[in-house]
Amino acid sequence: QVQLEESGGGLVQAGGSLRLSCAASGRTFSKIVMGWFRQTPGQERESVAAIDWTGGRQIYGDSVKGRFTISRDNFENTVYLQMNSLKPEDTAVYYCAGQRLRFGMLTMAQNEYASWGQGTQVTVSS
């Protein structure tokens, strides 16, 4: 497993952009699928995006498709989430996570993820 720490959250106006970063420690980072998830109080955690270990394939949740972009730098052990055209409904705590198995399937199924960061708050004002 890897240890994860998110950064880059904050307050932004609707229509604006933010870039989240997730720094990972551990030697398995470059071999595992990474994902971003979000949660608001009283709601279930929502899958946002995931990227395979090479960085060559990505998948997105329907609510963010076309607005968010996930990427990774395996030399820097970091995964990013570029968020554009932000909406108030994007307000949430955003978590990055790493899958349990090396070279796993590209999926946002949360039970496949074993390592989680502490989360970073994103607030979008209208």
Rosetta blueprint (number, residue, H / E / L):
1 Q L
2 V L
3 Q E
4 L E
5 E E
6 E E
7 S E
8 G L
9 G L
10 G E
11 L E
12 V E
13 Q E
14 A L
15 G L
16 G L
17 S L
18 L E
19 R E
20 L E
21 S E
22 C E
23 A E
24 A E
25 S E
26 G L
27 R L
28 T L
29 F H
30 S H
31 K H
32 I L
33 V L
34 M E
35 G E
36 W E
37 F E
38 R E
39 Q E
40 T L
41 P L
42 G L
43 Q L
44 E L
45 R L
46 E E
47 S E
48 V E
49 A E
50 A E
51 I E
52 D L
53 W L
54 T L
55 G L
56 G L
57 R L
58 Q E
59 I E
60 Y E
61 G L
62 D L
63 S L
64 V L
65 K L
66 G L
67 R L
68 F E
69 T E
70 I E
71 S E
72 R E
73 D E
74 N L
75 F L
76 E L
77 N L
78 T E
79 V E
80 Y E
81 L E
82 Q E
83 M E
84 N L
85 S L
86 L L
87 K L
88 P H
89 E H
90 D H
91 T L
92 A E
93 V E
94 Y E
95 Y E
96 C E
97 A E
98 G E
99 Q E
100 R L
101 L L
102 R L
103 F L
104 G L
105 M L
106 L L
107 T L
108 M L
109 A L
110 Q H
111 N H
112 E H
113 Y E
114 A E
115 S E
116 W E
117 G L
118 Q L
119 G L
120 T E
121 Q E
122 V E
123 T E
124 V E
125 S E
126 S L
